[in-house]
Amino acid sequence: MTRLILFNKPFGVLTRFTDPHGRRTLKDYIPIPHVYPAGRLDLDSEGLMLLTDSPKLATLITRPGGGWPKTYWAQVEGVPDDQALSTLAHGVMLDGTPTRKARVTRLAEPALWPRNPPIRLRLTVPTSWIALTLSEGRNRQVRRMTAAVGHPTLRLIRYSVGRYTLEDLAPGSYRATEASHEP
């Protein structure tokens, strides 16, 4: 049976099991041997990671252009107007090539755990939340996309990968489930 682990990665945790610099890694949270991350999250991003013992399933989840869709909640600087949201949805240029189309919506501020350290707060600049669902995974893609439309990301949380979500999963906790090869 293929194992699938859902993990809510806290801010500041590396998405690997070892680090020569002594930073927090997956090993500090997941005591299950022979599972490996299906994808990555930046050190300064939070949220859902999937780990599996199946290379085939990991490839299905992460393959470029055909992996499982991933939904991110981004707290951004300012309030994106309809034009900025449309640009995000239709693709922005990153490294000379456009991103794939994305699903983008405004999001009411979600009820989340506090981030440690908290995001920087500027009293004169409002923040807002958007949800982006991507079908590709370029390096720091959400952060680069929101910056390209003038709304830098302040906090980034991956809410879902395929049909799996963060629901009922506290930061730093994990849950084992039966693996499905369908998103």
C-alpha positions in Angstrom: 0.0 0.0 0.0 1.3 3.5 -0.9 1.7 5.8 2.0 0.7 9.5 1.8 1.4 11.9 4.6 -0.2 15.3 4.8 1.9 17.8 6.7 1.2 21.4 7.7 4.7 22.9 7.3 5.4 25.8 9.6 7.2 28.9 8.7 11.0 28.5 8.7 11.1 24.7 8.2 13.2 23.2 5.3 11.4 20.8 3.1 14.0 18.1 3.4 15.1 15.7 6.2 18.7 17.0 6.7 20.4 20.4 6.9 24.1 20.9 7.5 23.3 24.3 9.1 21.1 22.9 11.9 17.9 24.5 10.7 14.5 22.8 11.4 13.7 20.1 8.8 10.9 17.6 8.1 12.8 15.2 10.4 11.9 17.4 13.4 8.2 16.7 12.7 7.7 13.5 10.8 9.1 10.3 12.4 8.0 8.0 9.6 10.9 6.4 7.7 11.1 6.1 3.9 8.8 8.9 2.9 9.9 11.8 0.8 8.4 15.2 -0.1 6.3 15.3 -3.3 7.3 18.9 -4.1 8.7 21.7 -2.0 7.7 24.9 -0.2 10.1 27.7 0.5 11.6 28.2 3.9 9.3 31.3 4.4 6.1 29.7 3.1 3.7 27.6 5.1 1.1 25.0 4.5 0.3 21.7 3.0 3.0 19.3 1.9 2.5 15.8 0.7 5.0 13.1 1.4 4.9 9.6 0.0 7.0 6.4 -0.3 6.0 6.0 -3.9 8.2 7.7 -6.6 5.4 7.1 -9.1 2.9 9.0 -7.0 5.4 11.8 -6.3 5.9 12.2 -10.1 2.1 12.3 -10.7 1.8 15.1 -8.0 4.7 17.2 -9.2 5.2 16.7 -13.0 5.6 19.9 -14.9 2.5 21.0 -16.7 0.5 18.0 -15.5 0.9 17.7 -11.8 -1.9 18.1 -9.3 -3.4 21.6 -9.0 -2.2 23.5 -5.9 -4.1 26.3 -4.2 -2.3 29.0 -2.3 -3.6 31.7 0.0 -1.5 34.8 -0.3 -1.6 37.8 1.9 -0.5 40.6 -0.3 0.5 44.2 0.1 -2.4 46.5 -1.0 -5.7 45.5 -2.6 -5.4 44.1 -6.1 -7.9 45.6 -8.5 -9.8 43.6 -11.2 -7.0 44.3 -13.7 -4.3 42.9 -11.4 -6.4 39.8 -10.7 -7.1 39.3 -14.5 -3.4 39.6 -15.2 -2.6 36.9 -12.6 -5.3 34.7 -14.0 -4.1 35.0 -17.6 -0.4 34.7 -16.8 2.5 37.0 -16.1 6.0 36.9 -17.7 8.6 35.1 -15.5 12.1 34.6 -16.9 10.9 35.5 -20.4 8.0 33.0 -20.5 4.4 33.4 -19.4 3.0 31.5 -16.5 0.1 29.1 -17.2 -3.4 30.3 -16.6 -4.4 30.3 -13.0 -7.6 30.5 -11.0 -7.5 33.7 -8.9 -10.1 35.0 -6.5 -10.3 37.5 -3.7 -10.4 35.8 -0.3 -11.7 37.0 3.0 -9.0 37.0 5.7 -8.9 33.3 6.7 -8.9 32.2 10.3 -5.3 31.0 10.6 -2.7 30.3 13.3 -0.4 33.2 14.2 2.9 33.3 12.2 6.1 33.4 14.2 7.7 35.8 13.4 4.7 37.9 12.4 4.7 39.6 9.0 5.9 43.2 8.8 3.1 45.6 9.4 2.9 49.0 7.8 0.1 51.2 9.2 -0.3 53.2 6.0 -0.4 50.2 3.6 -3.5 47.9 3.7 -3.2 44.1 3.1 -5.6 41.7 1.5 -5.8 38.0 0.7 -6.2 36.2 -2.6 -6.4 32.6 -3.5 -4.4 31.3 -6.5 -4.7 27.8 -8.0 -1.8 26.9 -10.2 -1.1 23.9 -12.5 2.6 24.5 -12.6 5.3 25.0 -9.9 8.1 27.4 -10.8 10.6 28.6 -8.2 8.9 31.1 -5.9 6.1 31.4 -8.5 3.3 32.9 -6.4 5.6 35.5 -4.8 7.0 36.5 -8.2 3.6 36.7 -9.8 2.1 38.9 -7.2 5.1 41.2 -7.2 4.8 41.4 -11.0 1.4 43.0 -10.6 2.5 45.4 -7.9 1.3 43.4 -4.8 4.2 41.7 -3.1 3.3 38.6 -1.1 3.7 39.1 2.7 2.5 35.6 3.8 2.0 32.5 1.7 0.1 29.4 2.7 -0.4 26.4 0.4 -4.0 25.4 1.3 -4.4 22.4 -1.0 -2.8 19.9 -3.4 -5.2 18.1 -5.6 -8.1 17.0 -3.3 -6.1 17.2 -0.1 -6.4 20.3 2.1 -5.1 21.7 5.3 -8.4 21.3 7.0 -8.1 20.1 10.6 -4.3 20.0 10.4 -2.5 22.3 12.8 1.0 23.7 12.0 3.7 21.2 12.6 1.3 18.2 12.6 0.8 15.5 10.0 -1.8 12.9 9.1 -1.4 9.6 7.3 -4.0 8.7 4.7 -4.6 6.2 2.0 -3.0 7.4 -1.3 -5.0 8.0 -4.4 -3.3 8.4 -7.7 -6.1 10.8 -8.7 -5.9 14.5 -7.9 
